[in-house]
Amino acid sequence: MGEIVANEPCPMERFCKILGSRWGCAVLRSLLKNEEMSFNDLRRILNANPKTLSTKLKLLEKNGLVERRVMGEERPIRVFYSLSNRGREVRRVGEFISSWLKETEGR
């Protein structure tokens, strides 16, 4: 294992900041199961406050994990979200964490 150096950013902290919160994880999980989802579908499935969900989606988009697609030029405008290539790579992290939890729970 590498030596921890003071003032060097921790990879786990950086990863957690990129996801943003439990809502970030929930959005990623939903988009991993469904290739593309509308804002309203995400809100309904996650039972999320629209303002909270909007904030988290903007953060995930800013961090390159989610892509946003707008349909329509007049109201009602529909907004769809999907994972970017970088976002789809998070699946490996989730699989590793899932495996680690199965191995270590109950020790």
Secondary structure, 3 states (H helix, E strand, C coil): CCCCCCCCCCHHHHHHHHHCCHHHHHHHHHHHHCCEEEHHHHHHHHCCCHHHHHHHHHHHHHCCCEEEEEECCCCCCEEEEEECHHHHHHHHHHHHHHHHHHHHCCC
